[in-house]
């Protein structure tokens, strides 16, 4: 089952909330994981693993560095679902 962009964004917000304690509302598409949300590399890897499980996609370690903003992750997951 493919998730909509809104569902992916909401799901990522929940995952970030569980990992960091940030409010779900703070996780917006235009926010940078590191600069705006203050997510370190270890937390980011946990977020990626949880996103892979939640959305049924694979995000190779080499691609994680390209996920700068929340929207980057949403777009990546949406594209990976179609593959």
N, CA and C atoms as an extended XYZ file, in Angstrom:
249
Properties=species:S:1:pos:R:3:atomname:S:1:resname:S:1:resid:I:1 pbc="F F F"
N         0.835       -1.187        0.000 N   UNK     1
C         0.000        0.000        0.000 CA  UNK     1
C         0.880        1.251        0.000 C   UNK     1
N         0.643        2.112       -0.943 N   UNK     2
C         1.424        3.349       -1.029 CA  UNK     2
C         0.837        4.400       -0.090 C   UNK     2
N         1.707        5.126        0.540 N   UNK     3
C         1.302        6.210        1.428 CA  UNK     3
C         1.273        7.514        0.641 C   UNK     3
N         0.358        8.405        0.999 N   UNK     4
C         0.325        9.726        0.368 CA  UNK     4
C         1.441       10.581        0.968 C   UNK     4
N         1.721       11.692        0.307 N   UNK     5
C         2.749       12.608        0.825 CA  UNK     5
C         2.399       13.069        2.234 C   UNK     5
N         1.129       13.379        2.454 N   UNK     6
C         0.686       13.840        3.782 CA  UNK     6
C         0.863       12.741        4.827 C   UNK     6
N         0.581       11.499        4.446 N   UNK     7
C         0.746       10.382        5.375 CA  UNK     7
C         2.218       10.150        5.705 C   UNK     7
N         3.078       10.299        4.708 N   UNK     8
C         4.517       10.138        4.948 CA  UNK     8
C         5.015       11.243        5.878 C   UNK     8
N         4.601       12.471        5.625 N   UNK     9
C         5.009       13.595        6.487 CA  UNK     9
C         4.537       13.370        7.920 C   UNK     9
N         3.289       12.975        8.083 N   UNK    10
C         2.746       12.727        9.424 CA  UNK    10
C         3.480       11.567       10.103 C   UNK    10
N         3.767       10.525        9.335 N   UNK    11
C         4.483        9.382        9.889 CA  UNK    11
C         5.897        9.735       10.311 C   UNK    11
N         6.576       10.529        9.484 N   UNK    12
C         7.922       10.986        9.848 CA  UNK    12
C         7.882       11.860       11.095 C   UNK    12
N         6.872       12.708       11.188 N   UNK    13
C         6.739       13.569       12.368 CA  UNK    13
C         6.584       12.723       13.627 C   UNK    13
N         5.802       11.640       13.531 N   UNK    14
C         5.640       10.746       14.684 CA  UNK    14
C         6.957       10.063       15.047 C   UNK    14
N         7.692        9.620       14.030 N   UNK    15
C         8.973        8.953       14.265 CA  UNK    15
C         9.965        9.925       14.910 C   UNK    15
N        10.036       11.153       14.399 N   UNK    16
C        10.938       12.159       14.974 CA  UNK    16
C        10.528       12.456       16.416 C   UNK    16
N         9.239       12.563       16.658 N   UNK    17
C         8.735       12.806       18.011 CA  UNK    17
C         9.161       11.697       18.963 C   UNK    17
N         9.010       10.439       18.532 N   UNK    18
C         9.378        9.304       19.377 CA  UNK    18
C        10.875        9.292       19.675 C   UNK    18
N        11.689        9.661       18.693 N   UNK    19
C        13.138        9.616       18.852 CA  UNK    19
C        13.685       10.812       19.632 C   UNK    19
N        13.121       11.994       19.411 N   UNK    20
C        13.717       13.215       19.952 CA  UNK    20
C        12.867       13.938       20.994 C   UNK    20
N        11.574       13.640       21.024 N   UNK    21
C        10.681       14.355       21.928 CA  UNK    21
C        10.177       15.668       21.353 C   UNK    21
N        10.595       15.990       20.124 N   UNK    22
C        10.092       17.206       19.473 CA  UNK    22
C         8.599       17.067       19.217 C   UNK    22
N         7.894       18.168       19.322 N   UNK    23
C         6.461       18.157       19.034 CA  UNK    23
C         6.231       17.768       17.571 C   UNK    23
N         5.200       16.971       17.335 N   UNK    24
C         4.870       16.546       15.981 CA  UNK    24
C         4.669       17.767       15.078 C   UNK    24
N         4.057       18.805       15.619 N   UNK    25
C         3.781       20.023       14.846 CA  UNK    25
C         5.058       20.743       14.414 C   UNK    25
N         6.159       20.494       15.117 N   UNK    26
C         7.430       21.158       14.790 CA  UNK    26
C         8.089       20.553       13.558 C   UNK    26
N         7.688       19.351       13.189 N   UNK    27
C         8.299       18.651       12.062 CA  UNK    27
C         7.548       19.036       10.789 C   UNK    27
N         8.053       20.073       10.139 N   UNK    28
C         7.431       20.595        8.922 CA  UNK    28
C         8.318       20.268        7.729 C   UNK    28
N         7.694       20.206        6.552 N   UNK    29
C         8.390       19.781        5.328 CA  UNK    29
C         9.644       20.604        5.044 C   UNK    29
N         9.610       21.896        5.312 N   UNK    30
C        10.733       22.767        4.960 CA  UNK    30
C        11.838       22.789        6.015 C   UNK    30
N        11.682       22.059        7.090 N   UNK    31
C        12.681       22.078        8.169 CA  UNK    31
C        13.876       21.177        7.851 C   UNK    31
N        15.047       21.664        8.220 N   UNK    32
C        16.273       20.876        8.092 CA  UNK    32
C        16.383       19.971        9.319 C   UNK    32
N        16.729       18.713        9.076 N   UNK    33
C        16.880       17.790       10.206 CA  UNK    33
C        17.936       18.277       11.188 C   UNK    33
N        19.073       18.745       10.680 N   UNK    34
C        20.167       19.136       11.576 CA  UNK    34
C        20.054       20.576       12.050 C   UNK    34
N        19.805       21.500       11.127 N   UNK    35
C        19.821       22.917       11.489 CA  UNK    35
C        18.572       23.362       12.258 C   UNK    35
N        17.396       22.919       11.821 N   UNK    36
C        16.151       23.368       12.448 CA  UNK    36
C        15.678       22.447       13.566 C   UNK    36
N        15.840       21.137       13.355 N   UNK    37
C        15.311       20.180       14.324 CA  UNK    37
C        16.385       19.635       15.265 C   UNK    37
N        17.657       20.015       15.021 N   UNK    38
C        18.778       19.650       15.896 CA  UNK    38
C        18.900       18.129       16.086 C   UNK    38
N        18.773       17.398       14.975 N   UNK    39
C        18.872       15.940       15.013 CA  UNK    39
C        20.301       15.539       14.658 C   UNK    39
N        20.934       14.781       15.549 N   UNK    40
C        22.313       14.344       15.294 CA  UNK    40
C        22.319       13.087       14.425 C   UNK    40
N        23.511       12.664       14.027 N   UNK    41
C        23.625       11.558       13.076 CA  UNK    41
C        23.114       10.236       13.650 C   UNK    41
N        23.296       10.024       14.937 N   UNK    42
C        22.820        8.779       15.541 CA  UNK    42
C        21.293        8.753       15.563 C   UNK    42
N        20.683        9.854       15.963 N   UNK    43
C        19.220        9.928       15.949 CA  UNK    43
C        18.686        9.809       14.531 C   UNK    43
N        19.399       10.394       13.577 N   UNK    44
C        18.961       10.325       12.187 CA  UNK    44
C        18.936        8.887       11.699 C   UNK    44
N        19.952        8.106       12.065 N   UNK    45
C        19.977        6.708       11.639 CA  UNK    45
C        18.803        5.935       12.252 C   UNK    45
N        18.470        6.225       13.496 N   UNK    46
C        17.320        5.580       14.133 CA  UNK    46
C        16.031        5.974       13.420 C   UNK    46
N        15.924        7.242       13.065 N   UNK    47
C        14.746        7.727       12.333 CA  UNK    47
C        14.636        7.016       10.987 C   UNK    47
N        15.762        6.865       10.301 N   UNK    48
C        15.776        6.197        9.000 CA  UNK    48
C        15.326        4.741        9.136 C   UNK    48
N        15.864        4.025       10.114 N   UNK    49
C        15.499        2.612       10.318 CA  UNK    49
C        14.002        2.501       10.613 C   UNK    49
N        13.491        3.379       11.461 N   UNK    50
C        12.066        3.344       11.795 CA  UNK    50
C        11.201        3.709       10.590 C   UNK    50
N        11.674        4.638        9.763 N   UNK    51
C        10.939        5.010        8.549 CA  UNK    51
C        10.919        3.849        7.561 C   UNK    51
N        12.041        3.150        7.456 N   UNK    52
C        12.092        1.978        6.567 CA  UNK    52
C        11.040        0.950        6.982 C   UNK    52
N        10.944        0.704        8.282 N   UNK    53
C         9.971       -0.262        8.793 CA  UNK    53
C         8.539        0.227        8.572 C   UNK    53
N         8.290        1.478        8.910 N   UNK    54
C         6.937        2.026        8.830 CA  UNK    54
C         6.414        2.082        7.394 C   UNK    54
N         7.281        2.462        6.461 N   UNK    55
C         6.836        2.692        5.085 CA  UNK    55
C         7.219        1.568        4.120 C   UNK    55
N         7.931        0.553        4.623 N   UNK    56
C         8.285       -0.586        3.792 CA  UNK    56
C         9.233       -0.251        2.650 C   UNK    56
N        10.184        0.647        2.927 N   UNK    57
C        11.161        1.045        1.912 CA  UNK    57
C        12.569        0.798        2.447 C   UNK    57
N        13.539        0.856        1.555 N   UNK    58
C        14.948        0.735        1.946 CA  UNK    58
C        15.641        2.056        1.636 C   UNK    58
N        16.325        2.608        2.629 N   UNK    59
C        17.081        3.848        2.446 CA  UNK    59
C        18.546        3.512        2.725 C   UNK    59
N        19.336        3.292        1.672 N   UNK    60
C        20.752        2.944        1.871 CA  UNK    60
C        21.500        4.041        2.635 C   UNK    60
N        22.475        3.618        3.428 N   UNK    61
C        23.262        4.563        4.231 CA  UNK    61
C        23.832        5.693        3.380 C   UNK    61
N        24.264        5.374        2.162 N   UNK    62
C        24.856        6.391        1.293 CA  UNK    62
C        23.849        7.470        0.889 C   UNK    62
N        22.557        7.155        0.930 N   UNK    63
C        21.524        8.123        0.542 CA  UNK    63
C        21.086        9.011        1.701 C   UNK    63
N        21.350        8.573        2.924 N   UNK    64
C        20.888        9.328        4.096 CA  UNK    64
C        21.472       10.739        4.109 C   UNK    64
N        22.722       10.889        3.672 N   UNK    65
C        23.370       12.214        3.681 CA  UNK    65
C        22.638       13.212        2.784 C   UNK    65
N        21.868       12.712        1.803 N   UNK    66
C        21.130       13.587        0.894 CA  UNK    66
C        19.780       14.018        1.460 C   UNK    66
N        19.394       13.456        2.576 N   UNK    67
C        18.110       13.806        3.200 CA  UNK    67
C        18.337       14.953        4.176 C   UNK    67
N        18.406       16.142        3.630 N   UNK    68
C        18.724       17.337        4.431 CA  UNK    68
C        17.474       17.880        5.120 C   UNK    68
N        16.388       17.969        4.370 N   UNK    69
C        15.140       18.489        4.931 CA  UNK    69
C        14.125       17.365        5.087 C   UNK    69
N        13.091       17.649        5.840 N   UNK    70
C        12.003       16.691        5.997 CA  UNK    70
C        11.390       16.384        4.629 C   UNK    70
N        11.251       17.410        3.781 N   UNK    71
C        10.691       17.194        2.439 CA  UNK    71
C        11.567       16.257        1.615 C   UNK    71
N        12.886       16.350        1.766 N   UNK    72
C        13.785       15.429        1.067 CA  UNK    72
C        13.438       13.977        1.437 C   UNK    72
N        13.201       13.745        2.718 N   UNK    73
C        12.871       12.393        3.182 CA  UNK    73
C        11.508       11.956        2.660 C   UNK    73
N        10.536       12.862        2.681 N   UNK    74
C         9.196       12.553        2.166 CA  UNK    74
C         9.286       12.170        0.693 C   UNK    74
N        10.001       12.980       -0.087 N   UNK    75
C        10.149       12.716       -1.522 CA  UNK    75
C        10.854       11.382       -1.763 C   UNK    75
N        11.897       11.112       -0.992 N   UNK    76
C        12.653        9.875       -1.152 CA  UNK    76
C        11.757        8.669       -0.868 C   UNK    76
N        11.011        8.733        0.213 N   UNK    77
C        10.131        7.617        0.588 CA  UNK    77
C         9.045        7.422       -0.464 C   UNK    77
N         8.454        8.508       -0.927 N   UNK    78
C         7.416        8.399       -1.960 CA  UNK    78
C         7.975        7.761       -3.235 C   UNK    78
N         9.177        8.160       -3.627 N   UNK    79
C         9.796        7.612       -4.829 CA  UNK    79
C        10.145        6.128       -4.613 C   UNK    79
N        10.632        5.789       -3.425 N   UNK    80
C        11.013        4.414       -3.124 CA  UNK    80
C         9.783        3.487       -3.096 C   UNK    80
N         8.634        4.024       -2.713 N   UNK    81
C         7.409        3.230       -2.691 CA  UNK    81
C         6.989        2.814       -4.100 C   UNK    81
N         7.298        3.674       -5.063 N   UNK    82
C         6.882        3.438       -6.440 CA  UNK    82
C         7.781        2.421       -7.135 C   UNK    82
N         8.980        2.243       -6.587 N   UNK    83
C         9.960        1.360       -7.243 CA  UNK    83
C         9.548       -0.100       -7.178 C   UNK    83
